[in-house]
C-alpha cells in the first residue's frame, strides 16, 4: 500500500487530487470523452501521445503539468 504522504506528493506533482489517483471511476469518466467532442488539436495531441513509448508518455505528462502550473502561476501574478 502507498503511504498517504507519498500519494499527496505524487498528486501535487501531477496537479491532480489524491482522490483522482485512487478513484477508478475517474478513468471511466475520461474514457467517455468521445472523439467527436475533441478539437483537432486534442486529436493531434492524443495521436502523438499514443505513438510515444511509456517512458516518453510520462515525460510528456510531466511537461504538460509544468506548463499548466506555469499558466496558473502567471494568472495569479496578474
C-alpha positions in Angstrom: 0.0 0.0 0.0 1.2 3.5 -0.9 1.8 5.7 2.2 -0.5 8.8 2.2 2.3 11.3 2.2 3.8 9.7 -0.9 0.3 9.8 -2.6 0.0 13.5 -1.7 3.4 14.3 -3.3 2.5 12.4 -6.5 -0.8 14.1 -6.7 0.8 17.5 -6.2 3.5 16.7 -8.8 0.9 15.8 -11.5 -1.5 18.5 -10.5 -4.3 16.1 -9.5 -6.1 15.2 -6.3 -5.3 12.0 -4.3 -8.9 11.0 -5.0 -8.2 11.1 -8.7 -5.2 8.8 -8.2 -7.2 6.2 -6.4 -10.6 6.6 -7.9 -11.2 4.0 -10.7 -14.4 5.9 -11.7 -12.3 8.8 -12.9 -10.6 6.6 -15.5 -14.1 5.6 -16.8 -15.2 9.2 -16.9 -12.2 10.1 -19.1 -12.9 7.2 -21.5 -16.4 8.6 -22.0 -14.9 11.6 -23.8 -15.6 10.7 -27.4 -13.6 11.6 -30.4 -16.3 13.7 -32.0 -16.2 16.0 -28.9 -12.4 16.7 -29.4 -10.9 19.6 -31.2 -8.4 18.8 -34.0 -5.6 19.9 -31.6 -6.8 17.5 -29.0 -6.9 14.7 -31.5 -3.4 15.5 -32.7 -2.1 15.5 -29.2 -3.7 12.2 -28.5 -2.2 10.6 -31.6 1.2 11.9 -30.7 0.8 10.6 -27.1 -0.2 7.2 -28.2 2.8 6.9 -30.6 5.2 7.5 -27.7 6.9 4.9 -25.5 5.5 4.7 -22.0 8.6 6.5 -20.7 8.1 9.4 -23.1 4.4 9.5 -22.3 5.4 10.1 -18.7 7.8 12.9 -19.8 5.0 14.5 -21.9 2.6 14.4 -18.9 5.3 16.0 -16.7 5.9 18.7 -19.3 2.2 19.4 -19.7 1.8 19.6 -15.9 4.7 22.1 -15.8 3.1 24.2 -18.5 -0.3 24.1 -16.7 1.2 25.2 -13.4 3.2 27.9 -15.2 -0.1 29.3 -16.6 -1.8 29.1 -13.2 1.1 31.0 -11.6 1.1 33.6 -14.4 -2.7 34.0 -13.9 -2.2 34.5 -10.1 0.5 37.1 -10.7 -1.7 39.3 -12.9 
